[in-house]
Amino acid sequence: MTVLVTGATGLVGNNVVRRLLGDGRKVRVVVRSERSTVPIDDLDLEIVAGDICDRDSLRAAVRGVDLVIHCAGYVHIGWTGKEAAEEVNVGGTQSIAIVAREAGAKMVHVSSVDTLGAGLRDKLADEDTRQVYNPPIPYVVTKTAGEAEVRRQVDLGLDAVIVNPGFMLGPWDWKPSSGRMLIEVAKGKPPLAPRGGTTVCDVRDVAEGILLASEKGRRGANYILGGENMTYLELWKLFAEVAKIPKPICRMGPLMVLGAGLVGDVWSKLTGTEGTVNSAAMKMSGVYHYYSSRRAEEELGYHCRPARTSISDAWEWFQAHGYTKKLPPEQERMKAATAATVTKPSSQAIQ
């Protein structure tokens, strides 16, 4: 069976591809012509030029494929990027779902827990929770709309499953994406943790959960692929232990959160580029993204290793690949070229 994977240069897609190849599966990936292939250069797979926003190129890519794993997505936690997010997370997801249905292929759509209602500090959310909503930023809105496009195609006959991963850490984070938080904390900045919490999972376990969903998942169902639920302060203390640096001492106060968001928004307007610190990101980090993976555990056999193990393995990978130290000029240029070609010109990520 040939499996088509989108977003193969991103954290999830890269781990999914490596997991498939480890099982002896034939893998085909779609890569834009201008994109670096460094994350997959050492892998024995078929690379086809295409774009998830170009339906004709997707029809060619899906030919002869039995399973489509859609990992590509536009990720930016902020108020900007609405047009790009709609193009990729809505239009691209609609296109890949349509061509998968036309080809008679099964599809696993990799979404996010951010499309679901969030939990409370003393109560976990699940696939049906709608109690606490995330801020209506473009990422949340478009990932939610992307799920709706998949369900629309399911109603028309597509055999698809939706998985909702939590905050993922682990190896092969080339951009880096989620691991950027680990790197920044290891550098000692910022010293104070956000006020909320998250469900921490290992990207390798998420990759396994995606394959389990392709085999056992109920058509049209959502499956949360989460892990340990902890406050950001608890998470950052683990980061510090693994990186062997002083631990952060407390969470941000309400006024500090407000001030940091305001300063980030002003800086974004002055520079024309929204950074990782902005009022949207501060609002999102104040929510308790605590989730139960019970449905995935019971129906798929999903499990997640301890957060400390994931953090340690991610940190070792970053160290081995030069993300935690100054590199020789040639390696620095190669790393910069890789990062530049796995992001949009606006510096927002297509995973």
Buried (B, 14 or more C-beta within 10 A) or exposed (E): EBBBBBBBBBBBBBBBBBBBBEEEBBBBBBBBEEBBBBBBEEBEBEBBBBBBBBBEBBBEBBBEBBBBBBBBBBBBBBBBBBEBBBBBBBBBBBBBBBBBBBBEBBBBBBBBBBBBBBBBEEEBBBBEBEEBEBBEBBBBBBBBBBBEBBBBBBEEEBBBBBBBBBBBBBBBBBBBBBBBBBBBBBEEEBEBBBBBBBBBBBBBBBBBBBBBBBEBBEEBBBBBBBBBBBBBBBBBBBBBEBBEEEBBEEBBEEEBBEEBBEEBBEBBEEEEEBEEBBBBBBBBBBBBBBBBBBBBBEBBEBBBBEBEEBBBBBBEBBEEBBBBEEBEEEEEEBBEEBBEBBBBEBBBBBB
